[in-house]
């Protein structure tokens, strides 16, 4: 789909195909229900399945989907982490660190986690956003700082 976009030369097509092939990602997921070749009744915003062309929606359309879908993912990940950690309850959480290079909304995902999980008002929140992929390398800095003060294990680099 991506390498088949109109206007791409052979080199661009090869780069896109190679990037997907060597990424090590076995299965990709999307929050965009219309990113399919299946027939749809709605007017396309992101993908015209008739022509196979990826469209260029504005920031508002992209961010609206991000705010809805990212919040669901953050909550699912947090709930799984809590349930997978014996002896830890939501009330034990003292810090929330969220990272995203995709979109932006306010109040942000850190606030949404505190609210939806019923965390206390003293929970320290950090959201690293609008940093691109660099955000992933900075995600542990707040925890490292807190861990040093509280003598707890921290994220590995």
N, C-alpha and C positions, 0 to 999 in steps of 0.2 A: 504494500500500500504506500509506504513512505518513499521508496525508491521509484515508484511509478508516477510520481507527480509530474504534471506538465512543466516543460521548460528546464528540466534537469538534463545536463549532459551526461555522457557515459561515465566520466570520472566521478561526478557527484553520485550517480546511481551506485557505482562500485563502492564508494566510501560508505554510503548509507548501509548497503547490504553487508559489507564487511563488518561495520560497527555492530550491527545486530548479531551477526554470526559468531563473532569472537568475544562477545560481552560476558559469556558464561551464564546468562539468564535463560533458564529453561522454559519458563512460561511468563508471559507478560499479562498484566491486568490493566484495565482502564475504568475510570469512573464515568466515561462518556458513553452513554447507552447508544448513541447514534453512530459510534465508530464501528460500523458493521455494514456488510453488503446486503443484509436482510432488508426487505421492503419496509418502509416506514411511512406513516401518514403525515407526520409533522414536517414543517419547513426546516431544512437543515441549517444548523448554526456552525457546527464544527466540521462536518464531513458530508459531502454530496455523494451518496452511494450510487446515484445514476451515472455520474461522470467519473467517480473514483477520486475526486479532487478534495484535498484538505482545504477547508475554508479558513479565513482569517477573522474570527470574531473579535470584538473589542474587549478591553480589559474588564468591563462590567460583566459581560457574559461569562468570561473565564473565571473571574473571582466568585461569582455567585455559585457556580458548581463547586469550586474549591472549598468555599466556606462550609457548604453542606456536607460534601463527601469527606473532606479532611477531618472534620469534627467527628464523624462516625469512625474513621480509622484510628484517630487518637484515643477515643473512648474504648474501642475494642482492644487496642494494644494495652492500654492501662489496666483494663479489667482482667485481661489474660495474665499480665505480669503480676497483678495482686493475687489472683487465684493460683498461680504457679509457684508462689513463694510461701511455703508453710510458716505459720506463725505471724505473718504480716497482714494487717488489716488496713483498710483505707485510712483509718484514724491514726495510723502510725506514720503516715507520709508527712515529711517535713519540707520537701523540695519537689518542685515540678519543673522539668526542663523539656521544652519542646523545640523541635528544629524543623524548618521547612524552607526549601528554596523555590517553592512553587507559587504561592499566592500570599495574600494578606487580608486580614479582616480584624475588626475591633468590635467588642473585646475579643482578644485573640484566643488561640487554642489552649494556652496555659490557664486562662481564666475559665474557659468552658470545662476543662478537666476538674478544676477545683469545685466548680458549681455542680456539675453532673455527678461527681463521685462523692459529694457531700464532705469535702475536705474542710478543715478548719481555716478561719480567716488569717491565721498566722503563717500558713504555708507560704514559703518563698517561691515565687514564680519567675522563670526566665524563658523568654521565647527568642530564639535566634532565627531571624528571617531575613529575606531579601539579600542573602549573601551568596546565593548560588551554591555550588557543591562545597565551597569553602566552609559552609555552616556545619557540615558533618565533621570536619576536623576540629571545630571549636565546641562541639556539643558537650564535652566533658569538663570544660574549664570551670563552670560554676560548681560542679560537683567536686572537682579537685580542691577548689578553694574551701568549700564547706568540710570536706573530708579531712583536710589538714587541721582545721580548727577543732573538729570533733573526733579526730584520730580514727577515722573510718576508712575502709578500702575505697578506692576511687576507680573510675574508668581507666582502662589501659589506653595508651595512645594508639 
